[in-house]
């Protein structure tokens, strides 16, 4: 039964991000060997299908960028026409969605990341201070100095921006962004005084294109990709992103190893 155990162990470890792996084929030319070969052929087809899907999403998002940019320019030159202003808002939403899809495609494809020293404190402070659609929401910073991590400054900037955007979107009046170190880890907490996140939805909020009913009511413009992108970026940086706390006291917490 040793070959069966080896096949089972390998299959249990294979995920959507490492479909290139294959189960071991025993040297014996028996039913177990043929089972392993069949499983590997199935993995070949699955890897090819997923690769084509990722390439399609990336190509579609890339091809949409130029015509959308042209359309946006024409609408901006149309002048203060109500219909043009409404169309421009829709185009901006589509551009944001296209940008998110392209980034997700690159992350899914395992694009080699940049391994440089990044001052996470500086990135957090800059992104948290950026102006947002709800200027009445007060954003408070509590950022520890000299919090350096290894990775891509651009991707980490996007992660912080997505977390703060999400908090501002759902806050009643205030958002708090904290960055500290804890046992060799950088801990980024983003809290808001909004309705919180029910315990049963703590994992669902990180699914792609998932928006809770309340979020859908309050934010007609969101596509439900911001937190999914943020978690993918965190994982690529050997970190994590989760919902801490419960219900109205829940907040988003990211952790990264410091250097």
Secondary structure by P-SEA (a helix, b strand, c coil): caaaaaaaaaaaacccccccccccccccccaaaaaaaaaaaaaaaaaaaaaaaaaaaaaaaaaaaaaaaaaaaaaaaccccaaaaaaaaaaaaaaaaaaaaaaaaaaaacccccccccaaaaaaaaaaacccccccbbbbbbccccccccccaaaaaaaaaaaaaaaaaccccbbbbbbbbcccbbbbbbbbccccccccccccccccccccaaaaaacccccccaaaaaaaaaaaaccccccccccccbbbbbbbbcc
